[in-house]
Amino acid sequence: MEHQFGCCLWFDHNAEAAANFYLETFEDSHRKETFYYVTDDHGKIGDTLTITLELAGCEIMLLNGDDTFKPTPAISYVVNCENEQQLQFVWDQLNSQGETLMPLTDYPELGKFGWTTDRFGFSWQVRLWDNLQTILPCIMFANQNYGLAQAAIDEWIEIFGGKLNFMIKGKEERLRAAGFQLRGQDLIIMDRPEKQPFDFSMANSFYLYYKGQADIDEAWEAITKEGKEWPCGWMEDKYGVYWQTASSQLDDMLRDPDQEKAKRATLAMYEMKKIDLAKMQRAHDGIE
């Protein structure tokens, strides 16, 4: 399956160990691609930059960065397990050397469920389901974002393309949780009134593939109008959630087997915030 949506997890130089760990933990999983540093600007040439995995149907890219960004439970990953044995195995794996946020047990509204932060700092909600194992990103709206989840879903669907799957409402018809889809990827959002000691972090971001420059421009304008621009095609929306713009043309340039061409394209990207595909192509081709 060709994904149009992916999750990016930022690691402190231990993405390779994390990749092996996640591949051992989840069903129907494999390594898709490994990309290496082609300049010394943010790492050593030849060292692993990103590892893209498919884990239980979800595309997850592990980025070998540094210790600048730390993950928080504001974004977690829900693992739907098809039976008790699988649930226990996944829980034991993720909870080993991690931090239990909610112990694995039977909850009145949730059924068999547990929430943990793994040894690398990323948060996982593990629950018993009745289908094949799947992984769904989960976004928690709390603190200054409480009450804005419905508005966020509407905006993201309009900007990125998608649909609403379900809604769970509480008192006064206030949204408690919802399931929605963006570019074929199912996600969950929770609206939590309780104050949380954390917020969103660039250690968790989402990337989407665009057909060309016009699509990138449109999404960039919509997200950064009330948000923030970040280097290398990263953008932060007004809620503090981080998104990346990607395209097959961009990937082809950065992954060119001709290291000089890939290096020129990479250096051009490092100077950008919004991705300019034409400018990168000229740098890649050595055209001043």
C-alpha positions in Angstrom: 0.0 0.0 0.0 1.3 3.4 -0.9 0.9 5.7 2.0 -0.1 9.4 1.8 0.2 10.0 5.5 2.9 9.1 8.0 4.0 9.7 11.6 7.5 11.0 12.4 9.1 10.2 15.7 12.3 12.1 16.7 15.0 10.1 18.4 18.2 11.1 20.2 20.7 9.1 18.0 19.0 5.7 18.8 16.6 5.3 15.9 18.2 2.0 14.8 17.7 0.4 18.2 14.1 1.7 18.2 13.4 0.3 14.8 14.5 -3.2 15.8 12.4 -2.9 19.0 9.3 -1.9 17.2 9.7 -4.5 14.5 9.9 -7.1 17.2 6.8 -5.7 19.0 4.2 -5.3 16.3 2.4 -7.6 13.8 2.6 -7.3 10.0 5.7 -5.0 10.2 8.7 -4.4 8.0 11.4 -1.9 7.3 10.6 0.1 4.1 13.5 2.4 3.7 16.6 3.8 5.3 18.0 7.2 4.5 21.5 8.5 5.4 23.1 11.8 6.1 24.7 13.3 2.9 26.1 16.3 4.7 27.8 17.0 8.0 25.4 19.8 8.9 23.2 17.9 11.3 25.0 14.5 11.5 27.9 12.6 10.1 27.9 11.7 6.5 26.8 8.1 6.2 25.1 7.9 9.5 21.4 6.9 9.6 19.1 9.9 9.2 15.7 8.3 8.9 14.2 4.7 9.0 10.8 4.3 7.6 8.8 1.4 9.0 5.4 -0.1 8.3 4.0 -1.2 11.7 0.6 -2.9 11.7 -0.5 -0.9 8.7 0.7 2.5 9.9 3.7 4.2 8.3 6.1 5.5 10.9 9.4 7.3 10.2 12.1 7.3 12.9 14.3 10.4 12.6 17.8 10.3 14.1 18.1 13.8 15.5 19.5 14.9 18.8 18.2 15.7 22.3 16.5 18.9 21.3 13.0 17.6 21.3 11.4 15.2 23.8 8.1 13.3 23.1 5.1 13.8 25.3 1.8 11.9 25.8 0.0 14.8 24.0 0.4 12.5 21.0 0.3 8.8 21.6 -0.4 5.7 19.4 -3.3 3.4 20.0 -2.6 -0.3 19.4 -5.7 -2.3 18.8 -4.9 -6.0 19.6 -6.9 -8.9 18.3 -6.7 -11.2 21.3 -5.5 -11.4 24.9 -2.2 -13.1 24.1 -1.2 -10.5 21.6 -2.3 -7.7 23.9 -0.2 -9.0 26.8 2.8 -9.4 24.5 2.6 -5.9 23.1 2.1 -4.5 26.6 5.0 -6.3 28.1 7.2 -5.1 25.3 6.2 -1.5 25.4 6.0 -1.3 29.2 9.5 -2.9 29.7 11.9 -0.2 30.9 9.1 2.3 30.3 6.7 4.3 32.5 3.1 3.1 33.2 0.6 5.9 32.8 -2.5 3.6 33.2 -1.9 0.0 34.2 -3.2 -2.8 32.0 -6.5 -3.9 33.4 -10.3 -3.9 32.7 -11.8 -0.4 32.8 -15.6 0.1 32.8 -15.7 2.2 29.6 -12.5 1.0 27.9 -12.4 -2.7 28.4 -9.0 -4.3 28.6 -6.7 -1.3 28.3 -3.3 0.1 29.3 -1.3 3.3 28.6 2.5 3.4 28.8 5.5 5.4 27.7 8.1 3.1 26.2 11.9 3.1 26.8 12.4 5.8 24.1 9.8 8.1 25.6 6.9 7.6 23.2 3.4 6.9 24.5 1.2 4.0 23.5 -2.4 3.1 24.4 -2.9 -0.7 24.2 -6.4 -2.1 24.0 -8.3 -5.3 23.2 -10.1 -5.2 19.8 -11.8 -7.7 17.6 -9.9 -7.2 14.3 -6.3 -7.5 13.1 -3.7 -5.4 14.9 -3.7 -1.8 13.9 -2.0 1.4 15.1 -3.8 4.7 15.2 -2.2 8.1 16.1 -4.1 9.8 19.0 -4.0 13.5 19.6 -4.9 14.9 23.1 -6.4 18.4 23.2 -6.0 19.8 26.8 -4.9 22.9 28.6 -5.4 25.9 26.2 -6.7 23.6 23.5 -9.5 22.1 25.5 -12.8 22.5 23.7 -11.2 23.0 20.3 -11.0 19.4 19.1 -14.1 19.7 16.9 -12.8 22.8 15.2 -9.4 21.2 14.7 -10.9 18.1 13.0 -13.0 20.3 10.7 -10.0 22.4 9.7 -7.6 19.4 9.2 -10.2 17.6 7.0 -10.7 20.8 4.9 -6.9 21.4 4.5 -5.6 17.9 4.1 -8.6 15.9 2.9 -10.4 13.3 4.9 -13.6 12.5 6.7 -15.1 12.1 10.2 -15.6 8.5 11.3 -17.3 8.8 14.7 -17.9 11.1 17.6 -18.4 10.5 21.4 -20.0 13.2 23.3 -20.5 13.9 27.0 -22.4 16.4 29.1 -24.0 19.3 27.2 -23.1 17.5 23.9 -19.5 18.4 24.4 -17.1 16.3 22.3 -15.1 13.8 24.4 -13.4 11.9 21.6 -13.7 11.4 17.9 -12.3 9.3 15.1 -11.4 10.8 11.8 -9.4 10.0 8.7 -6.7 12.1 6.9 -5.3 10.9 3.5 -6.4 7.3 4.3 -4.9 7.2 7.8 -7.3 6.8 10.7 -6.7 9.0 13.8 -8.3 9.6 17.2 -8.6 12.9 19.0 -9.5 13.4 22.7 -10.7 16.5 24.4 -9.6 16.5 28.0 -10.7 19.0 30.6 -8.0 18.0 33.1 -4.9 20.1 33.2 -1.9 18.3 31.8 1.8 18.9 32.6 2.8 18.6 29.0 1.9 19.9 25.5 2.7 19.1 21.9 6.4 18.6 20.9 8.2 18.5 17.6 9.3 15.0 18.6 5.9 13.9 17.3 4.8 15.2 13.9 2.8 14.1 10.9 3.9 14.2 7.3 1.7 14.2 4.2 2.5 13.7 0.5 1.6 16.4 -2.0 1.3 16.2 -5.8 3.3 19.4 -6.5 4.2 22.9 -5.5 0.6 24.3 -5.7 -0.6 21.7 -3.2 2.3 22.4 -0.9 1.7 26.2 -1.1 -2.0 25.8 -0.3 -1.4 23.6 2.8 1.4 25.8 4.0 -0.6 28.9 3.8 -3.6 27.4 5.6 -1.6 25.9 8.4 0.9 28.7 9.0 -1.6 31.6 8.7 -2.2 31.4 12.4 0.6 29.0 13.2 4.4 29.0 12.7 6.8 28.2 9.9 9.8 25.9 10.6 12.7 24.9 8.5 12.8 22.1 5.9 9.0 22.0 5.2 7.9 21.7 8.9 4.9 23.7 10.0 3.1 24.2 13.3 -0.6 24.9 13.3 -2.4 27.2 15.7 -3.1 24.3 18.1 0.7 23.5 18.4 0.5 20.3 16.3 3.5 19.8 13.9 3.1 18.8 10.2 5.6 18.2 7.4 5.1 18.6 3.6 6.5 15.8 1.5 6.3 14.8 -2.2 7.7 12.1 -4.4 9.8 14.7 -6.3 11.3 15.8 -3.0 12.1 12.2 -2.0 13.7 11.5 -5.4 16.1 14.4 -5.1 17.1 13.7 -1.5 17.6 10.0 -2.1 19.4 10.3 -5.4 22.2 7.7 -5.6 24.4 10.4 -7.0 25.6 11.8 -3.7 26.7 15.2 -5.0 23.2 15.8 -6.4 21.5 14.6 -3.2 23.9 16.8 -1.2 23.1 19.9 -3.3 19.4 19.3 -2.9 19.7 18.8 0.8 21.7 21.9 1.4 19.1 23.9 -0.6 16.4 22.5 1.6 18.3 23.4 4.8 18.0 27.1 3.7 14.2 26.9 3.2 11.2 26.9 5.4 8.4 26.3 2.9 9.7 23.7 0.3 10.4 25.2 -3.1 10.6 22.2 -5.4 11.8 24.2 -8.4 14.6 25.8 -6.4 15.6 22.4 -5.0 15.5 20.8 -8.5 17.9 23.5 -9.8 20.3 22.9 -6.9 20.0 19.2 -7.4 20.8 19.5 -11.2 23.7 22.0 -10.5 21.9 24.9 -12.2 22.7 28.2 -10.6 
